[in-house]
Amino acid sequence: MTPPAEFAQEHDQLLEVVRAKGYQRRDEAFQLASGEYSHDFIDAKAALSHGRDLTVACDLMLKLVAADGIEFDAVGGLTMGADHFSHGIALLGQKHWFVVRKAPKGRGTNQLIEGTAIGQGTRVLLVDDVVTTGGSILKAYDAVQATGAQIVAATTLVDRGDRASRDMQDRDVPYYPVITYSDLGIEPVGQGTSAA
């Protein structure tokens, strides 16, 4: 998905930030958290470690969703990839934030979802930083859906493949990747890439 023309300047600015501060091309293929292999490493946390760059990213995510008339009450996703976007979008959009743990804490409230309470009647925007096969955002989707909340859209900073887009489409969730593998000029991941 290409962002609408009115957002081209912010999109291009973020693309340059990711290329300059968060992208490395490696000679040897390495294994990603998804299990796939790639020569292209993307570190969105390093890329957006300055407040100025994170603000641009969160603002653009908000604008992409709003351009389609989508409204939401709470924003969040799987820790750690979603944390900075959850907080930044909540601040800019004056929304509630939450994070989904990878597993319940095992003590205290023993919750899987921390932050604002979500449930029936809550409209949720899912967020993530770098999506490869979509495993993290789907784990967050399942956790949020189990609360009874309505997932109205999902957005990511970088999508390295096509699988997450298809998975969100199958779930009738509008999906807004800010930067795609084609924007970065890299090969998509999740197409059966081997370590060779």
ABEGO torsion letter per residue (X at the ends): XBBBAAAAAAAAAAAAAAAAAABBBBABBBBBAAGBBBABBBBAAAAAABAAAAAAAAAAAAAAAAAAGBBBABBBBBOAAAAAAAAAAAAAAGBBBBBBBABBAGBEAGBABBEBBBEBGBBBBBBBABBAAGAAAAAAAAAAAAAGBBBABBBBABBABAAAAAAAAAAGBBBBBABBAAAAGBBBBGAGBBAX
